[in-house]
Amino acid sequence: MPSYSAPVDDTLFLLKDVFGYDRYADLPGFSDAPLDLVEAILREGGKFAEEVLQPLNQSGDRQGCVRNDDGTVTTPDGFRKAYQAFCENGWGTLAAHPDYGGQGLPHTLATVVNEFASSANMAFAMYPGLTAGAVAALTTHASEDLKKTFLPNMIAGTWTGTMNLTEPHCGTDLGLIRTKAVPQTDGSYRITGTKIFISAGEHDLAENIIHLVLARIEGAPEGTKGISLFVVPRNQVASDGTAGDANGVSCGSIEHKMGIHGNATCVMNFDDAAGWLVGEENKGLKAMFIMMNEARLGVAVQGLSQSEVAYQNAVTYAKDRLQGRSLTGPKSPDKPADPIIVHPDVRRTLMSIRAFNEAARALVIWTALHGDVSHRSDDEKARQFSDDMMGLMTPVLKGVLTDTGFANAVNAQQMYGGHGYIGEWGMEQFVRDARITMIYEGANGIQALDLVGRKLPANGGRAIMSFFNEVNTFLKENKDDKELAAFTGPLKKAMDDLQAATMWFMNNAMKNPDNAGAGSTDYMHLFGLTALGYMWARMALTIKAKLAEDAGGKADWFENKLAFGTFFMERTLPETSAHLARISSGSDTMMSVGADAF
Ligand SMILES: Cc1cc2nc3c(=O)[nH]c(=O)nc-3n(C[C@H](O)[C@H](O)[C@H](O)COP(=O)(O)OP(=O)(O)OC[C@H]3O[C@@H](n4cnc5c(N)ncnc54)[C@H](O)[C@@H]3O)c2cc1C
């Protein structure tokens, strides 16, 4: 049976020591959550994930969701009770707006709790995760009336939310959407169309399901310029505010899929369903982007979460499984063989996963803090800088944490040999669950294009220049620190590669856009590695300072952490050179042959 232990201490180290959580005390919500409260929230969140959600992960995977003949969907045993406990404990209210029943605490805290919940049970965590995204979109773009109608119940978890973009013929290219919206005299719309692959589209956890649906108002322009966003409840809202009559929304079927079996992936039919416009006509993509960006960060966290839980189990196994002898002589001479953790190649695998996870967690928290600043600060300059960092880092986190998260889950499975392939150990489930993270919320190839095609050139390259400036300033400030050289040296090299790649795009992608497309995935990973290296350098700086003073009885913990960081700088970060070489080779070869050559 797999197990999970939430990395609360590591998270507190990042929040408190590396990123100086106290510095944010003047932002709304932060003063309501001083560090002792943050610690209590994280410990409780960790406990809930470990004790309530994790025990349902394997059984939920085996049982899956079932669509009944009447179109209702039953979630796996135990999910309803766990969801009730989730709502009663207020986990969904953490960062939501106080005007509608939320606690208004930093969004960063909700992000961290989401990591714990997703590691414990990713399929379950998606139900409240999608609701949080829908709440964010409605909070930003809906009219006050719509907010009052939907938000309190969604925030309390009595109702859940979904996002409805995909149609059978329309995935990445949202300009192809056909679902139509017909205006009514009372200001509402009638929505008709079919959406596929809708996560949490139908289930038995909540009283009502609130769908955010992209559709085209009759007569709207073709393409993405003619798409609007609608809120469409499964059940009409009765005059007393509760779920009332059916509203022409039904689940036609659920998908039989590779993983996340505990989450219902539905074909949703909208038959003349009553819906209300969110934001402006034909500006639906802009409004939906609030939800999509929130969901992209959520999916990045899912990638990390599967990497983390798979790592934890692989370590337990590697300390226990006896096979072969250490190359330097027996380490457990009293036993028939040594535990496999003595073998350098096993250590290489485990260290590379953990070194990635710890830097990835740091980058998620760094970005989430920027998210809080961008939404809550009254300093316009700080808001703009943080908004730039969020925009830049969203595709990087989504693409890199999920590509590598999946690869890490496979590598952790490898530690089990043949036993990793067998269901009872749970490792193959982590691999299957992690796989979807690379696909949904914009397949990773699209994230890379978003980074190179949109985020880099935006505002004359302001965001990327700010990022360069921040890392270069760090390097300059610490250039004479010999103790930090094992971190600053490789980081400087990675920065040189990243700046060279950025320059290469400037010189070569304008005249031939295929050069941008051909190098975009490599650029996304080059960027991600550099940002992760920067996170390790910042962690190392903090640790050195801790070790120089009284490390509070945690000297071993800090020394071990430094070893994982050193491993990352020695072994993982140099991959930036290969990415630069691939980017600079351009698109000529791959575009030189016709489609029939493949
Ligand atoms: C389990 C599951 C849950 C999902 N949940 C939801 C949900 O809740 N709501 C929702 O709306 N959707 C959901 N989806 C849909 C998901 O977001 C889409 O599958 C995804 O966006 C890709 O669309 P597609 O499958 O049509 O692939 P396509 O768009 O057909 O893409 C196929 C491949 O071509 C590549 N590609 C396409 N265009 C380009 C381009 N211009 N340049 C380079 N490469 C390109 C893509 O990267 C991809 O690898 C879910 C899907 C699954 C499987």
The ligand as an SDF file (V2000), in Angstrom:
LIG
                    3D

 53 58  0  0  0  0  0  0  0  0999 V2000
   -9.1380   13.4840  -18.6430 C   0  0  0  0  0  0  0  0  0  0  0  0
   -9.3780   14.7610  -19.3460 C   0  0  0  0  0  0  0  0  0  0  0  0
   -9.9750   15.8210  -18.6820 C   0  0  0  0  0  0  0  0  0  0  0  0
  -10.2350   17.0090  -19.3500 C   0  0  0  0  0  0  0  0  0  0  0  0
  -10.9040   18.0280  -18.7010 N   0  0  0  0  0  0  0  0  0  0  0  0
  -11.3540   19.0850  -19.4350 C   0  0  0  0  0  0  0  0  0  0  0  0
  -12.2340   20.0510  -18.8400 C   0  0  0  0  0  0  0  0  0  0  0  0
  -12.5780   19.9840  -17.6570 O   0  0  0  0  0  0  0  0  0  0  0  0
  -12.7160   21.0490  -19.6360 N   0  0  0  0  0  0  0  0  0  0  0  0
  -12.3730   21.1590  -20.9570 C   0  0  0  0  0  0  0  0  0  0  0  0
  -12.8510   22.0720  -21.6050 O   0  0  0  0  0  0  0  0  0  0  0  0
  -11.5170   20.2900  -21.5270 N   0  0  0  0  0  0  0  0  0  0  0  0
  -11.0040   19.2510  -20.7980 C   0  0  0  0  0  0  0  0  0  0  0  0
  -10.1600   18.3270  -21.3790 N   0  0  0  0  0  0  0  0  0  0  0  0
   -9.7560   18.5340  -22.7560 C   0  0  0  0  0  0  0  0  0  0  0  0
   -8.2880   18.9260  -22.8840 C   0  0  0  0  0  0  0  0  0  0  0  0
   -8.0710   20.1960  -22.3500 O   0  0  0  0  0  0  0  0  0  0  0  0
   -7.9120   18.7920  -24.3760 C   0  0  0  0  0  0  0  0  0  0  0  0
   -7.8200   17.4080  -24.6270 O   0  0  0  0  0  0  0  0  0  0  0  0
   -6.6360   19.5170  -24.7180 C   0  0  0  0  0  0  0  0  0  0  0  0
   -6.8400   20.8830  -24.6300 O   0  0  0  0  0  0  0  0  0  0  0  0
   -6.1370   19.1910  -26.1340 C   0  0  0  0  0  0  0  0  0  0  0  0
   -7.1750   19.2510  -27.0820 O   0  0  0  0  0  0  0  0  0  0  0  0
   -7.3930   18.0090  -28.0630 P   0  0  0  0  0  0  0  0  0  0  0  0
   -7.4920   16.7850  -27.2210 O   0  0  0  0  0  0  0  0  0  0  0  0
   -8.5330   18.2870  -28.9530 O   0  0  0  0  0  0  0  0  0  0  0  0
   -6.0580   17.9230  -28.8920 O   0  0  0  0  0  0  0  0  0  0  0  0
   -5.7070   18.7380  -30.2490 P   0  0  0  0  0  0  0  0  0  0  0  0
   -6.0310   20.1690  -30.0810 O   0  0  0  0  0  0  0  0  0  0  0  0
   -6.2830   18.0230  -31.3960 O   0  0  0  0  0  0  0  0  0  0  0  0
   -4.1310   18.6010  -30.2610 O   0  0  0  0  0  0  0  0  0  0  0  0
   -3.4560   17.3760  -30.6230 C   0  0  0  0  0  0  0  0  0  0  0  0
   -1.9550   17.5930  -30.5060 C   0  0  0  0  0  0  0  0  0  0  0  0
   -1.5440   18.5820  -31.4560 O   0  0  0  0  0  0  0  0  0  0  0  0
   -0.8080   19.6080  -30.8260 C   0  0  0  0  0  0  0  0  0  0  0  0
   -1.1460   20.9030  -31.4280 N   0  0  0  0  0  0  0  0  0  0  0  0
   -2.3790   21.3780  -31.7300 C   0  0  0  0  0  0  0  0  0  0  0  0
   -2.2780   22.6060  -32.2740 N   0  0  0  0  0  0  0  0  0  0  0  0
   -0.9860   22.9290  -32.2930 C   0  0  0  0  0  0  0  0  0  0  0  0
   -0.2410   24.0740  -32.7320 C   0  0  0  0  0  0  0  0  0  0  0  0
   -0.8340   25.1590  -33.2220 N   0  0  0  0  0  0  0  0  0  0  0  0
    1.1010   24.0330  -32.6070 N   0  0  0  0  0  0  0  0  0  0  0  0
    1.7300   22.9530  -32.0810 C   0  0  0  0  0  0  0  0  0  0  0  0
    1.0810   21.8560  -31.6640 N   0  0  0  0  0  0  0  0  0  0  0  0
   -0.2530   21.8400  -31.7680 C   0  0  0  0  0  0  0  0  0  0  0  0
   -1.2250   19.5750  -29.3570 C   0  0  0  0  0  0  0  0  0  0  0  0
   -0.1900   20.0590  -28.5080 O   0  0  0  0  0  0  0  0  0  0  0  0
   -1.5170   18.0920  -29.1410 C   0  0  0  0  0  0  0  0  0  0  0  0
   -0.3190   17.4460  -28.7490 O   0  0  0  0  0  0  0  0  0  0  0  0
   -9.8530   17.1490  -20.7110 C   0  0  0  0  0  0  0  0  0  0  0  0
   -9.2100   16.0990  -21.3700 C   0  0  0  0  0  0  0  0  0  0  0  0
   -8.9970   14.9050  -20.7200 C   0  0  0  0  0  0  0  0  0  0  0  0
   -8.3540   13.7810  -21.4760 C   0  0  0  0  0  0  0  0  0  0  0  0
  1  2  1  0
  2  3  1  0
  2 52  2  0
  3  4  2  0
  4  5  1  0
  4 50  1  0
  5  6  2  0
  6  7  1  0
  6 13  1  0
  7  8  2  0
  7  9  1  0
  9 10  1  0
 10 11  2  0
 10 12  1  0
 12 13  2  0
 13 14  1  0
 14 15  1  0
 14 50  1  0
 15 16  1  0
 16 17  1  0
 16 18  1  0
 18 19  1  0
 18 20  1  0
 20 21  1  0
 20 22  1  0
 22 23  1  0
 23 24  1  0
 24 25  2  0
 24 26  1  0
 24 27  1  0
 27 28  1  0
 28 29  2  0
 28 30  1  0
 28 31  1  0
 31 32  1  0
 32 33  1  0
 33 34  1  0
 33 48  1  0
 34 35  1  0
 35 36  1  0
 35 46  1  0
 36 37  1  0
 36 45  1  0
 37 38  2  0
 38 39  1  0
 39 40  1  0
 39 45  2  0
 40 41  1  0
 40 42  2  0
 42 43  1  0
 43 44  2  0
 44 45  1  0
 46 47  1  0
 46 48  1  0
 48 49  1  0
 50 51  2  0
 51 52  1  0
 52 53  1  0
M  END
$$$$
